[in-house]
């Protein structure tokens, strides 16, 4: 019978700290498929064809990409599709120095990398599309800024498409400087 441990009993914690930890390294594969639904499915199918789609709110006109079935602001159903980009302007970037393993492959991307918000052509204000920046371009890009009437343009970017596309966000490898 297992002994119940008293949390205030420091002797038990000291004993546990001396125990050897056993690590089992194993890749677990689960053969499952998930339905994307009609909204995300249409978006992913377009990526396969090198097109980026947004869905537009019928009330406020806001574009969302990746698309959502409902407008997060107006709480109404979105139905109108708009093709955006594929080029755009960098608005923000996060330098990432830690990379979590991909839950499907167990692989981690090289660090540092840039997670970027891109204002794709056809979008406005905060309608940014999040993706990755080509690693070699981390120190070569500038962010766009809008403060009142003052607008500073960010570096123009374009997508680099994967050679083989499957209808996944990874169909865009990353964005790079559009020269």
Residue pairs with C-beta under 8 A, 6 or more apart in sequence:
5 12
6 12
27 106
35 41
36 44
37 69
39 55
39 67
39 68
39 69
39 78
40 66
40 67
42 53
42 67
42 81
43 53
43 55
43 65
43 66
43 67
44 167
44 168
44 169
44 171
45 167
46 52
46 53
46 83
47 165
47 167
47 168
47 169
47 171
47 172
48 165
48 166
48 167
48 171
50 86
50 159
50 161
50 165
50 171
51 83
51 86
52 65
52 83
52 84
52 85
52 86
52 120
52 129
52 159
52 172
53 65
53 67
53 81
53 82
53 83
53 84
54 63
54 64
54 65
54 67
54 81
54 82
54 83
54 84
54 120
54 122
54 123
54 127
55 63
55 64
55 65
55 67
55 68
55 69
55 78
55 79
55 80
55 81
55 82
56 62
56 63
56 64
56 78
56 80
56 81
56 82
57 63
57 64
57 71
57 73
57 74
57 76
57 78
58 76
58 77
58 78
58 79
58 80
59 71
59 74
59 76
60 71
60 73
60 74
62 71
62 73
62 74
62 127
63 82
63 84
63 122
63 123
63 124
63 127
64 71
64 72
64 78
64 127
65 84
65 120
65 123
65 127
65 129
66 129
66 169
67 78
67 81
68 78
69 77
69 78
70 76
70 77
70 78
71 78
82 122
83 122
84 120
84 121
84 122
84 123
84 129
85 118
85 120
85 121
85 122
85 123
85 129
85 159
86 120
86 121
86 158
86 159
87 120
87 121
87 156
87 157
87 158
87 159
87 178
88 118
88 119
88 120
88 121
88 123
88 129
88 156
88 157
88 175
89 118
89 119
89 144
89 153
89 154
89 155
89 156
89 157
90 116
90 117
90 118
90 119
90 133
90 141
90 142
90 143
90 144
90 154
90 155
90 156
90 157
90 175
91 116
91 117
91 118
91 119
91 128
91 143
91 144
91 154
92 116
92 117
92 128
92 143
93 114
93 115
93 116
93 117
93 133
93 141
93 143
94 114
94 115
94 116
95 112
95 113
95 114
95 138
96 111
96 112
96 113
96 114
96 115
97 111
97 112
98 111
99 108
99 109
99 110
99 111
99 113
100 108
101 107
101 108
102 108
110 135
112 135
112 138
113 132
113 133
113 135
113 138
114 132
114 133
114 135
114 137
114 138
114 141
115 130
115 131
115 132
115 133
116 130
116 131
116 132
116 133
116 141
116 157
116 175
117 128
117 129
117 130
118 128
118 129
118 130
118 131
118 157
118 175
119 127
119 128
119 129
119 144
119 154
120 127
120 128
120 129
123 129
125 146
131 159
131 169
131 172
131 174
131 175
132 173
132 174
132 175
133 141
133 157
133 174
133 175
133 176
134 160
134 174
134 175
134 176
134 177
135 174
137 176
137 177
140 155
140 177
141 154
141 155
141 157
141 177
142 152
142 154
142 155
143 154
143 155
144 151
144 152
144 153
144 154
145 151
145 152
145 154
146 152
155 177
156 177
156 178
157 175
157 176
157 177
157 178
158 175
158 176
158 177
158 178
159 172
159 173
159 174
159 175
160 172
160 173
160 174
160 175
160 176
161 171
161 172
161 173
162 170
162 171
162 172
162 173
165 171
